[in-house]
Amino acid sequence: MGKSKTKQSRESVAKPVSAAVASVPDAQPPTPAPANTSVPATPPLPGKPVQDPARQGPESAAPKSRWRRLTPDLLKVAVALAVIGIAATIWYKPPLIRADFPYVSYRYQGVWLTDAMLYRPLAMPTRYYIEMPRQLAERYTWFAVDRRLEVAALTEAPRHRFLGRNAIKRSDPLGLDLEFRKLDHSEWQVHFFTDAIVFSNAVLTVRLDTKNHNNYSGK
């Protein structure tokens, strides 16, 4: 009697234990950690900043693309500044350009000649400079005429140079106003007509005409 109760109690204790063991899943072997196959980083050299390899590419490409976009604009600005500088220099010190209009003629010692040279300074459309082929009457070589001011003057040879050409300075005086001067014991007569500019004294007469007079005979 006593033995049967003991046997039943042992079986009742064994059943829950076996059921608990059956409910636990089979033990899985531990998953091994992935092996680290990356190359160990090389220690940086002394004094050299550490760079992140993942960000090195985009950072180096960004400045190149930015400079590539800015280069055309920088070139345009450089060209514009160069043009402005040249224009300012020409305005301040215009070079003399050889011109063949209006037509220049002069009378000296009773003979009309056409071998005088006419120059026009750049950026000064109303100004003319006349160079005689030689010094006449030991004093007449260069004349300056300004149609806007209606002034004819005895002037000196150009003293400035620009790009290998004779040049003047805009701030320089025009010269010796002939209308208020008495040279060669006679006064100069200066006339600004619609189609001609004439200035003369007892020794020399100079004309600037809009029409070419091949067989001109002056008064």
C-alpha positions in Angstrom: 0.0 0.0 0.0 2.7 2.4 1.0 4.9 1.5 -2.0 2.1 2.1 -4.5 1.5 5.7 -3.2 5.2 6.4 -3.5 5.4 5.2 -7.1 2.4 7.3 -8.1 3.9 10.4 -6.5 7.1 9.8 -8.4 5.2 9.4 -11.7 3.2 12.6 -11.1 6.5 14.5 -10.5 8.2 13.0 -13.6 5.3 13.9 -16.0 5.5 17.7 -15.5 9.3 17.7 -15.7 9.2 15.7 -19.0 6.6 18.0 -20.4 8.6 21.0 -19.5 11.7 19.5 -21.1 9.7 18.7 -24.3 8.4 22.3 -24.5 11.9 23.7 -24.6 13.3 23.8 -28.2 16.4 22.1 -29.1 19.4 24.1 -28.2 20.9 25.8 -31.3 24.7 26.1 -31.5 25.8 29.8 -31.2 26.2 31.7 -34.4 29.9 32.6 -34.9 30.6 36.3 -35.4 31.6 37.3 -38.9 35.2 37.5 -39.4 36.6 41.1 -39.8 38.1 41.0 -43.3 38.8 44.7 -43.6 42.4 45.9 -43.9 43.5 47.5 -40.7 43.8 51.3 -41.1 47.3 52.6 -41.6 48.1 55.0 -38.8 48.4 58.6 -40.1 51.8 60.2 -40.6 52.8 62.8 -38.1 51.5 66.2 -39.1 49.2 64.9 -41.7 45.4 65.4 -41.1 43.3 62.3 -41.0 40.9 62.0 -43.9 37.8 59.9 -44.0 38.0 57.6 -47.2 34.2 57.6 -47.5 34.1 61.5 -47.8 37.3 62.1 -49.7 35.8 61.6 -53.2 32.8 64.0 -53.0 34.8 66.7 -51.2 37.6 66.7 -53.8 35.2 66.7 -56.7 33.1 69.6 -55.3 35.8 72.4 -55.6 36.7 71.2 -59.2 33.1 71.5 -60.3 32.7 74.9 -58.6 35.7 76.3 -60.4 34.5 74.8 -63.7 31.3 76.7 -63.3 33.0 79.9 -62.3 35.7 79.9 -65.0 33.5 81.4 -67.8 32.2 84.2 -65.5 35.7 85.0 -64.3 36.9 85.2 -68.0 34.1 87.5 -68.8 34.9 89.8 -65.9 38.6 89.8 -66.9 37.8 90.7 -70.5 35.4 93.4 -69.4 37.9 95.0 -67.0 40.6 94.9 -69.8 38.2 96.7 -72.2 37.3 99.3 -69.6 41.0 99.9 -68.9 41.8 100.3 -72.6 38.8 102.6 -73.1 39.8 104.8 -70.1 43.4 105.0 -71.3 42.2 106.1 -74.8 39.9 108.6 -73.3 42.7 110.1 -71.2 45.5 109.9 -73.8 44.0 109.4 -77.2 46.4 108.3 -80.0 46.5 110.3 -83.3 45.1 108.3 -86.3 46.0 109.3 -89.8 42.9 110.6 -91.7 42.2 111.7 -95.2 39.0 113.6 -94.5 38.5 116.5 -94.6 40.9 117.4 -97.3 43.9 119.5 -96.3 45.6 122.1 -98.5 47.8 125.1 -97.8 49.2 128.0 -99.6 52.8 129.0 -99.0 54.9 131.4 -101.1 52.1 131.7 -103.6 51.8 127.9 -104.3 48.9 125.6 -103.1 50.1 122.3 -101.8 48.4 119.2 -100.5 51.3 117.3 -98.9 50.3 118.2 -95.3 49.2 115.3 -93.1 45.9 115.2 -91.1 45.4 113.4 -87.9 42.4 112.8 -85.7 42.6 111.7 -82.0 40.5 108.8 -81.0 37.4 109.6 -79.0 37.6 113.3 -80.0 35.5 113.6 -83.2 35.7 117.4 -83.5 39.5 117.7 -83.1 42.1 117.7 -85.9 45.8 118.0 -86.0 47.7 119.1 -89.1 51.4 118.3 -89.6 53.3 120.3 -92.3 55.8 118.4 -94.3 58.5 120.7 -93.0 58.9 123.8 -90.9 57.5 126.8 -92.8 58.7 130.3 -92.1 60.9 128.8 -89.3 57.9 128.4 -87.0 54.9 126.6 -88.5 54.9 122.8 -88.2 51.9 121.7 -86.2 48.4 123.1 -86.1 45.4 122.0 -84.0 41.8 122.7 -84.9 38.7 122.1 -82.8 35.4 122.5 -84.7 33.2 122.4 -81.6 35.2 125.2 -79.9 35.8 127.0 -83.2 39.5 127.4 -82.4 42.6 127.1 -84.6 45.9 127.0 -82.7 49.6 126.8 -83.3 50.7 123.8 -81.3 53.7 121.6 -80.6 54.5 118.2 -81.9 52.8 115.4 -79.9 54.9 114.5 -76.9 53.1 111.3 -75.8 53.0 107.8 -77.2 50.3 105.1 -77.1 50.7 101.7 -78.7 53.6 103.0 -80.8 51.6 106.0 -82.1 51.8 109.7 -81.3 49.2 110.7 -78.7 48.0 113.7 -76.8 46.6 114.2 -73.4 43.0 115.4 -73.1 44.0 117.7 -70.3 46.8 119.4 -72.3 46.1 122.9 -73.7 45.2 123.0 -77.4 47.9 125.5 -78.2 48.4 129.1 -79.1 45.1 130.5 -80.3 45.7 132.1 -83.6 42.7 134.4 -83.5 44.2 136.5 -80.8 47.8 136.4 -81.9 49.8 138.5 -84.3 52.6 136.6 -86.0 54.7 137.6 -89.0 53.6 141.2 -88.5 50.0 140.3 -89.4 46.9 139.0 -87.6 45.5 135.6 -88.3 42.0 135.3 -89.9 40.1 132.3 -88.7 36.8 131.2 -90.3 34.6 128.2 -89.6 32.3 127.6 -92.5 29.7 124.9 -93.1 31.9 123.0 -95.6 35.4 124.4 -94.8 37.7 125.7 -92.1 40.2 128.4 -93.1 42.9 130.2 -91.2 45.5 132.5 -92.7 47.9 135.3 -92.3 50.3 137.2 -94.6 52.6 134.1 -94.9 50.4 131.0 -94.8 46.9 129.9 -95.5 45.5 126.5 -94.4 42.2 125.0 -95.4 40.2 122.0 -94.3 37.5 121.2 -97.0 34.7 118.7 -97.2 35.2 118.7 -101.0 38.3 117.7 -102.8 39.6 120.6 -105.0 42.2 119.0 -107.2 42.8 122.2 -109.2 42.1 124.5 -106.3 43.0 128.1 -106.6 42.4 130.0 -103.3 41.5 133.6 -102.8 
